Amino acid sequence: MVSFPRQASCPRCCGSAIALRRLGNTGHLWTWTTQEFAPKSPPYAVTRKPGDFVAFQLGYIELPGEVIVESRIVAGDSALRIGMPMELIFAPLFTDSNGDEVVCFAFKPMGQRV
């Protein structure tokens, strides 16, 4: 079984006999939607001010022959299409109380500038 992001134990059996495996950084959009409400916190790090929430795109990216990854999608004004090529990036998530920008992994349409 392949899981992403990396975990300390097997998500099926909780066993600790796991191995690190490098995954590709490109894939294809399997499906997507728009997240119109703030995720619950905890466990997610989100703004506590309801008026500060901005809807975002979320989808599944299929890394060929390996795994389907749930991820934020950074597409700007690009029209998303199931099956379109996507590439892994790091994108701003929020600014913490110290003023530091926190980033997370995301996918964007192949060749698109962010």
Residue pairs with C-beta under 8 A, 6 or more apart in sequence:
1 10
1 11
1 12
2 21
2 23
2 66
2 67
3 11
3 67
4 23
4 63
4 67
4 69
5 105
6 20
7 18
8 16
8 18
9 15
9 16
9 18
10 16
10 17
10 18
23 63
23 66
23 67
24 63
24 64
24 66
25 87
25 88
26 63
26 85
26 86
26 87
26 88
26 110
27 61
27 62
27 63
27 64
27 69
27 85
27 86
27 107
28 61
28 62
28 64
28 83
28 84
28 85
28 86
29 59
29 60
29 61
29 62
29 73
29 80
29 81
29 82
29 83
29 84
29 86
29 107
30 59
30 60
30 61
30 62
30 68
30 82
31 59
31 60
31 82
32 57
32 58
32 59
32 60
32 73
32 80
32 82
33 57
33 58
33 59
34 55
34 56
34 57
34 58
35 55
35 56
35 57
35 58
36 55
37 53
38 46
38 47
38 50
38 53
39 46
41 48
45 93
45 94
45 102
46 53
46 94
47 53
47 94
56 72
56 73
57 72
57 73
57 74
57 75
57 80
58 70
58 71
58 72
58 73
59 70
59 71
59 73
59 80
59 107
60 68
60 69
60 70
60 71
61 68
61 69
61 71
61 86
61 107
62 68
62 69
63 69
69 107
71 105
71 106
71 107
72 91
72 104
72 105
72 106
72 107
73 80
73 86
73 106
73 107
73 108
74 89
74 91
74 106
74 107
74 108
74 114
75 108
75 109
75 112
76 112
76 114
78 109
78 112
80 109
84 109
84 110
85 109
85 110
86 107
86 108
86 109
86 110
87 107
87 108
87 109
87 110
88 105
88 106
88 107
89 105
89 106
89 107
89 108
89 114
90 103
90 104
90 105
90 106
91 103
91 104
91 105
91 106
91 108
91 114
92 101
92 102
92 103
93 102
93 103
93 104
94 101
94 102
95 101
95 102
96 102
108 114
